[in-house]
Amino acid sequence: MRFLVTGTAGFIGFHLARRLIADGGAVLGIDGMTPYYDVRLKEARHADLAKSSAFRAEIAQIQDDARLREAIGAFEPDVIVHLAAQAGVRYSLENPRAYVDANLVGAYNVMEAAKAAGVSHFLIASTSSVYGANAATPFRETDRADHPLTLYAATKKATEDMAHAYAHLWKIPTTAFRFFTVYGPWGRPDMALFKFVEATLAGEPIDVYGAGQMKRDFTYIDDLVEAVVRLIAKPPREGEPAGAHDSLSPSAPYRVVNVGGGQPVGLLDFIDAVERALGVPIARRMVEMQKGDVPVTWASPDLLRALIGYAPETPVEQGVKAFVDWYRGYYRVPGGA
């Protein structure tokens, strides 16, 4: 099978492409190599993928409609997985334009390309941030998500709505998956785990937002990839709901699915796990919660389990250790617990 994956130099896209190749697929990866964080890490991910002849990279921005159409038209993918986006809740306060360009204009271009390619399944990445001010937990896909708290969340919800319209108009089977705090080896430098490890090994304190009272439904990267791979084989079909809580649209082959384990972990407990994995004490500096942050994210995994018989389950202790081991190896930092 031929897969187009956008964002293959990114954290999640890299891991997904590697798994698809390992399973015998051919992957065209499109990535703009934006300097949001260290491009050398992105280049290293692509270099790892390029060890396989089943991978080909196209370095292009998804905002470049002509380049995108040309690359996709030549490749003729069976499935498109759209992961490329401007990520980061806090960065959306600093550079909102980047979110409009990548997450709206870029997503529109990919949807047009999916329509032209006539793919059997179009999958797009969304985020738990779309639940915004929703106070009911755990978050269910059928909950309203009408009150985003950041522009990042607003653009991702808009992407979901755009994808629904395309699924309705052009009968493109479409799955939007909402990710919950993904972490693991090759993770992004702007994420909390990376920052905690980097600062601690440099002998610096970490910033703990909201006095550490926040909770997150942490999702280990291998679990997320397993879920996405299984979802690829489950394109939505109109009139075939998977149960009472299915988000299947009544007017399109379109479904939203949480990809999370449903076991939120307190931030202080997460930091304790990092401390144990590093084997050195972590100096903590308590700071106020930042604009746009929410006190808890908590996925209901019921629909995911109904669809694929699986939900993320890797314990934080195990996942954090895997990241720390990777970090020490990649950055050649000696020591260990």
N, C-alpha and C positions, 0 to 999 in steps of 0.2 A: 504494500500500500504506500501511496505517496502523500506525505504530510508537508504542508506549509506551516511553519511555526514562526510567528513574529516575536522578536525579543529574545533570540537564542543566545545572545551574549549577556543576557540578564540572568539573575539567580534562578528563577523558576524555569524560564525557557531553556536554559542550559541543561538542567536536570531532566526535563521532559524530553528534549531532543535526544539526549544520551540514552534514555530508556527506549524510545521509539526505534532508534537504530539497533539497540541490543535485541529488540524483538523482531528484527528483520525488515523494518521500514526504511524508506528513503526519505530524507528530510532536506528541504530547502529552508534555510534560516535567514530571515531578514532582520537586520538590526542597524540602527543609525549610529551606534557607538557614541552617544551623547556624553558629555563630560560631567554629568550630574554627580558621579563619583569616579574614582580612579579608573581610567580607561584601560590601564594595564591589566586589571583584574578581568575586565570584559574580554580583552584580547587573549588572555590565558584560557578562559573558558572556550572561546572559539578554537583556539589552537588544540585543545583537548578533543573537541568534536571532530576537528579536521583530520585526526588520526584515522578516521573511517572514510572509505571511499563513498559511503552512502550519505555523506553530509556535504552539502554545498552552501556556502555563505554568499549572501548578497548584502553588501554594506550600503544601506539606503535608508532614508527617513521615510516613515509611513505617510508623512505629509506630502511626499513627492509622488503624486498620483501617477504620472507617466511611467516612472521607474517601477513602481509597484505593479502596475498593470502589465508591463512588459515582462517582468520577472515571473509573475504568476502565470501569465499566458503561456510562456515557454515551458514552464514546469508541469502544468496541468495537474494540480493536486487533487486527490480524492477527498481530503479533509483539510480544513484550515483551523488552526488553533491560534487565536489572536491574544497574545500576552503582552505585546509591546505597549508601553504607556509611560507617562510621566508619573512616577510614584512618589509617595511621601506626603503624609498629612501636614507636617509642619512646613515643608518647603512651599506648599501651596499658598502660605501666607506671604512668602517672599517673592515668588515669581509666578503669579497666577496665570499669566499669558501662556506659559509652557504647557499648562494643563488643558487649556482651550485648544491649542495647536495639536498636541499629540493625542489627547483623549477624546476629542470631538472630531476635529478635521481628519486626523489620522484614522480613527475608527471608521468614519464614513467611507474613506477610501478603501479600507479593507473590506467593508461590507459590499461595496460596489464590485470589488474584485471577486468576492465570493459568489455574487450573483452571476457575474460573467463566466466564472469557472464551472458553475453548476455542481458545486460540491455536494457530497452525500451527507455531510454534517459540518456545521460551522459552530465552533466553540469559542466563547469569549470570556476573558477574566474580568471579574468584578471584585468587590471587596465587602467585608463586614461593615465598613464605614458607612455604607448606604443606609444602614439601620438608624444612624444618626441619633436623634433624641428619643427613639423608641425605648421605653422603660420596661416593657414586658420581656422577661427572659424565661427560657432560652429563646433566641431569635429564630422564628420560623419563616420559611420562604413566603408563606401566605400573609405574613404581617405587612401592614402598610409601611412603606419606606419613603415618606413624603417630606421628611424634615431633616435634610442633610445639614451637618454642622461645619463643613469645610467645602471649599470649591472642589477639592479632589473628590470628595464623596459625591458632590453634585454632578461632576462630569462622568463619573462611573455609573451613576443611576441614569443619566441621560443616555449613556452608551447602551445600557440595558433596554431602554425604551426604543431607541433607534433600531436595535437588533430585532425587537419584537415587531416593529413596523415592517422591516424587510422580510421577516419570517412570514408575516401575514400576506404581504403583497406578492412575494415571489416564491412562497412555499419552500423556503430554505429551512430544513431541520436545524434548530439552533438551541444550544445549551449555554446559559450564562452561569458560571460558577463563582460563588462568593467565597473568597479566601479569608482565613482567620489567622493572622500573625504567624506567617510561615518563617521557619528558621532551620538552620542546618549548615553543613559544610558548603563552602563557596558562597555564603550569604552576603547580603549587601552591607557595605560599611556604614550606611546611615541608620541601620536597624539597632535596636537596643542591645542585643547579645553581642554583636560585633563591637559596639562602643564600650560595653562593660569589660570585655576581654582586653581590648586594645589599651584602654586607660589603666586598668589594673596592672598589666604587664609593664606599663611605662611608669608605674609608681605613682599614678595620679588618682584622685577620687572620682567616683562616678556620680552623675546627677540622677537622683531618684525623684521622679515627678509625682505630685499628688501625695507626698509623704508615704509613698509605697502602698497606698490603699487600693490601687487599681488592680483589676483582674483581667487576664487575657486568656483566650482559648488558643493556646499555642499549638501549632500544627507542624510536625516534623516533615521536612521536604520529601522524604521517600514515601511517606504516607500520602501526601498530597498527590504526588506523581502517580501512585498506584490508583488512587481514586479517579484522576483525570483519564488515565488509560482505559479504565473500565467504563467510564462515561462515554468515551469516544465510540464504544461499541453499542451505545444505547441512545440513538437519535430519537428525539421526541416525535410522537405521532399523534395527530389530532384524534381526540376521542378515545385515547387509551391511557387513562390516568393510572398512577401507580398506588393509589390509596387515597384516604380521606384528606390528607394534608398535602397532596400533590399540588405544585404550582403550575401545572400544565395549563397553557392558555386555552380558553374556550374558542379562540378565533385564529389560532396559528400553531404550527408545530414548534412550539417554543416553551422552554422550561427554565426556571431559576433553581439552582441547587447549592445549598451550603456545603462547603468542604471544610469540616471541622469536627473534632472529636466529641464536643459537648462536655468537656471537663476543664473549666477555667481554673487557672492557677494564679494565686496572688503574686504580685510583683516582688514582694520581699522573699517569698518562697523561691521564686525563680532566681533571684540574685543569690540566695543561699546555695542553690544548685550550681551556679556558675563558680562560686567560691570553692565549693568542694571539688569541682572538676579542675580548677586551676591549682588548688593546693596552697593558695596564698590568701591572706585576708583582703577583703575589699573595703576600702574607705568610702563611706557613703555621705553624700551631701544632699540633704533634703531640699527640694525646690517646689514651687507651686505648679499645679497642673497647667499645661499650656492650652492656649485657645484651640478649640476643635477636638480636644481629647475627650473621651468618654470614660466613665468609671469602670465599666465592664463590657467585655464582648463574650458572647456565649452562644455557640451554635447548637441548634437542634439538628442532630445527625439522622433523624428518623427517615426523611425522604431519601437521603443518600443510601442508607442501608436498604430501604425498600427497592431502590433501583439497582444497586450493584452488590448487595450483600456484604458491605464493607464500610468501615468508617475509621478515620485515623485513631491510632492507639498507642503510639510510641511514648513511653514515659518521658517527662521533661528531663529527668536525671540522665537518661540514656542519650537523648538527643543533644543535650548541652555538651556532654562529654565528647560526642562525635564531632561537634563543631570545634571545641577546644583542641582536640587532636589534629583536626585539619588545619586550624590556624597556626599551631606550633610548627607543623610540617611545611605549610606553604610559605610562612614568613621566617622560617628557620629560627624559631625561638626555642631555646633549650629548656629543660626542666620538665616538671610534671608532678602530679600528686603522688 
